[in-house]
Amino acid sequence: MKAAVLVAPMQFDIRDVPIPECGAFDVLIKVERCGICGTDLHIYHGNYSRDRLPLIPGHEFSGTIAAIGDAVQGFTHGQRVTADINLGCRSCFYCRKNEILNCPQRVQLGIHVDGGMAEYVRVPAHAVVPLPPDMPVEQGTMVEPLSCIVRAFRKSHLRLGESVLVIGGGPIGQLHLQLALRAGAAPVILVEPNPQRAALGKELGADHVVSDIARADDLVRAVTNGRGVDIAIESVGSPQLYEQAFTLIRPGGRVIAFGLAKPEHTFRIAALDFVLREQGIQASVAGMGDDMHEAATLLGYRRVDVAPFLTTIYRLDDVQDAFARLAEDRSVLKIQLQVA
């Protein structure tokens, strides 16, 4: 099969490699589309999973079932599916609590082991996620990123009528924005300096959009009776923006830490103020288990608009150009690779 193999940071090689063998408990998926996300860019630049190279990246993929293991039931050939990329031991303390990322044996498809930037990918049957029958396959690539947002909102304990500030209007920030609206948050504020992304946030329903984090404080105070927001979601990964987020939440408010910073980055919290104001922080990074299935349901019922993320398509052969453009061109929200 054809595969895009990252052989070194910023260096892809299109190779013919063996099709993965479908074991008794596996499903072989013929990949049709695979999205490129921020984590993939971290891998591309050598900031993450460098020790796993050469690697076939890709964890936002969808396609159809090409082969089914002898011990697998409940799936059919040609069925449209995606996959939960988080694979744990399924028996430890963390796996039992659906906290698979903390499993000592955890691996992630496309991040630690070969993923979806290839014509076929092998997935354990328990991790296969069926897509609604009428869902276009390109939308199936958005189940995994949306599942990350589903999990973040579960952890945020958002209540009806609470105010939400989303810092960052990239694809993930725009999904946070939409799910906040669907969950009954009010008002929902977006901070995004890029004019195109700011305009998209407004189009998708943001109550207020501000281009400069330095000006966010005045707006936040004005629309929350001077208190600050109930929840601030940092979806950029900037230490400075994390620190700013704590100044924008109310006493008793909480910060959802979502953006991936570099390993050496840290941010500071004024400890006494943090305690006296009874503020909170909750990290969340990836969807898994039920998060995936619920994301598929939300997309199937069109509760989230993913059309803005499906407009830029590259062939698998052009993966090098696709990554270079996504890394450099802020006018592009997301890129999908056409595999099949």
N, C-alpha and C positions, 0 to 999 in steps of 0.2 A: 504494500500500500504506500501511497504518498504521505509524507509527514514533514512538518516544519520543525526542525530540530535546532534548538538554541545550543550552539556548541561552545560559545563563549559570550561574555557580556556584549550586547549589541551586535551579535553575529549569528544570523540564522543560516541553516543549510537545508535545502529541500532534498530529501532523501527518499529512496525506496527502502522500506523496512518491512520485516515480516508482520503480517496481520496477527494480533494477539490471539492466542488460543483461548477458546471459550471453555472454561472448566465446568464441572458439574453444577456448581452453585453460582455461575456467572451468567451475564447477558452481554452479548456483543452488539454494540450500537454503531450503526452506520451514520457518521456525523454529516449533517447538512450545513449547519451554521455554527460558528464559534465566535463569541464576543471577546474583545480585548478590554481589560479593565485596569484600574490603577495598580492592583497587585501584580498583574502581568508586566506593567511598566517597571515596577520595582525589580522584578526578576530580570527583565531585559537589561536594565542598567547595572546589574550585579549587586544590588543592595539586599537581595533576598534570594534564598535557595541557590546561592552560587556553588555550594558544595554538591549540588545535585546535577550539575551539568556534565555531559550533554542531557538535555531534557526536552520532551515534547510538551510545551506549555498548553494552557487552555482549560479553564474550569467553568466557563459559561457556554456550554454547548447543548445542542439539541439535535435530534435525528430520529431514525427509525430502527426498530429491532431487527438485526440481521441473523442472529443465532441465539438459541436459548439452551442453557445447560440442562442435562438430563434430570437433575434433581429440582429444577425450577418449575413452579406452577404459577398461573395467574397472568401470564403475559402471552402475547401473540406476535407472530412474525409480521413485520411492517407497522407495528404499533408505534405511534409518536411518543417519544419520551425525552426526559432529561435525567439528570442524576444529582444526588446528594454527594458532593465531592469529599465529604469528611468521613473517613473510614477509620473506625476504632476497633478495639478488641471485642466490643459488644457485651462485655461481662464485668468490667471493672466498676468501681464506685462512680466514676465520672460518666461512663457510657450509660449506666443505668439512670442517671439524672439528665440525659440528653445534653451533657457538657463534653461532647466528644473531643473538642479541641484540647482539653486537659488530659485526655487519655495518654498514658505513657507510650502506647504503641501506635498512636494516631499518625496517619499519613493523609495527604490531600491530593486528589487527582489534579494533574496539571501544575502542581506546586512542588510536591515531593516525588511523585511518580508520574509517568507519562499520562497526558491528558488529551484534550479534544482537538488540537490543531493537527489532526490526522484524519484519514478517511474512516478509520475505525478506532473505537476505544472499548476496552473491556471494563465492565463494572460489576461488582458483586450484586446479585439480584436484589438484596435487601435495600440497596441504595438507589435503585431505579425508581424514578418518579414519573408516572404516566401524565401526559398532557391531556387537557380536555379535547375531545374529538375534533371540535371545530377550530381549535387554536392554530393559527399559522405557525409553521415551524420556526420562523425567525423570532416570533414572540417567545417561543420556548427558551431561547437563550437568556431571557430576562428573568426567568424564574429564580435562578440562583442569586443574582444581585438583589432582587426584591425580597427574597427570604432573609437576607441580612438585615433589611429594614424591619421586616416583621419581628425578628428577634429583638432588635433594639427597642422597638415600641413595647414589646412584652416587658422588657427590663425597665423601661421608663415608668411604668404604671401610670400612664397618661389618663387623666380623668376628663370628662366632658367639660368644655369651657375653659380648660387651662390654656395659657398662652405659651407659644413655642417660637423660639428663635433658631433658625437654621443658618449656620455659618458655612458658606460654600455652596455654590450653585452648579457644581458639576453633576454628572449623572446620578451619583449617590445622593447628593444634596437635593436634587429635584425629586427623587423618590421619597426621601424623608418628608419633603414639603407636601407631596400628594397624600402620603399616608397620614400625616398629621391632620390634614383637612378632613379626610375620610373618617378619622377617629374622633372628630368633634372638637379639635383644638380651635381656640379663638382668643386673640388674633394669631395669625401665623405670619412671621416676619422672616424675610430672606436677606442675608448679607452676601452680595456678590459684586465684585468690581467690573467683571466683563460685561459690556453692554448687551451682547446677544444672550448670554446666560441669564442676566437680570431680567431681560424682556421675556424670556421663556418662563421664568419663575412667576412673573406677573400673569402671563397667559394661562399658566397651569393653576392659578388661583390664589397666589400669595396675597395677603391683605395689604402688606407693606413690603417694599423692596428698598434697600439702602445700599449704595455702592461702596461706602467707606466705613470700615469697622470703627474708625475714630468718631464717626458721626452717629453710630448706632445707639449710643447711650441716650442722646436727646430723644430720639424716636421711641426707644423702648420705654423710657420714663413717661413720655407723653401718652402712650396708648395703654399703659398699665397703672394709671393713677400714681405714678412715681415709685412703684414698688420694684419693678424689674420683672422679667419673665419667669414663669413657673419652670420652664425647661429650656435649656440651650443645648443644641446639638452641634458639636464640632465635627465637621465632615471633611476637613482639609488635611489635618495632620501637622499643624504649625504650633510650636510651643507658645509663641506670642498670642495666637488666637485662643489657645486653651486658657491662658492666663486672663485674656480679655473676657472670655465666657463667664468666668466666675464673678466678674464685676457687673455682669448684665442680668444675673439671676436674682430673684428676690430672696429675702430671708426665708429659709425653708425650701428654697428652690433646688434644682439639681442640674448637673451637667452630664450629658450623655457623651462619653468619650468614644468617638467612632473613627476619626481620621487617623491614618497610619503615619506616624512620625518616623524619622530615622532612628536606628538603634541607640545612637549616642545622645539623642535629644532628651531633655528633661524640661519640666515646667514647675514653677513655684506657686505654692498656695500660702496665703497668710494664715497660719495655723490657728491663731487665736480668733481671728475674725470668722474663719470657716466654722469653728466650733460654736462660737457665740451666736452666729446666725443660723445654726443648725442646717447648713447646706449639705448637699450630697453629690456624689459622683458615681457613675456606673459606666463601666466599659462594656462594649459590645462590638463584635467584629464580623461574625459569620453566621449565616443561617444553617440549620441542620435539622434532621429529623422532621418533625411536624411542621417546622417553619417552611420547609420546601413545599410540602403539600398545600399548606394554607396560601402560600404565594401563588401557586398554580391556580388555586381556586379564585383568588382575587383577580388574577389576570384573565381567567376564563369568563368571569362575570364583568370584565371591563371596569373594575373599580379604580384601576390605575392606567394612565395613558402612557404607553411606552413608544408610541409612534415617533417622537423626536429622537429616539436613540437608534432607530433602524434605517436611517437614511444613507449612511456611508458604508459601502460594501467594497471589499477588496477580494481578489482571488487568493487562494492559499499560496500560490506561487509568488505572490507579491507581498508576502508577510513582512519582509524587511522594510519595504516602503510604508506599509500600514503602521508599523510601530514607530518609525521615524516621524511620520506625519502626526500621529496622535501625541507624541511627546513634545512636538514643537508648535502645532497649530491649535491655538485656543478656540478657534471658531468651530472645531470639530468636537462634538460631545462624546461620541462613541463610534467605534469602528467594528464591523462584523466581517469575519472571513467567510466567504462562500467556499465550502469544502467539497460537497457532493455536486 
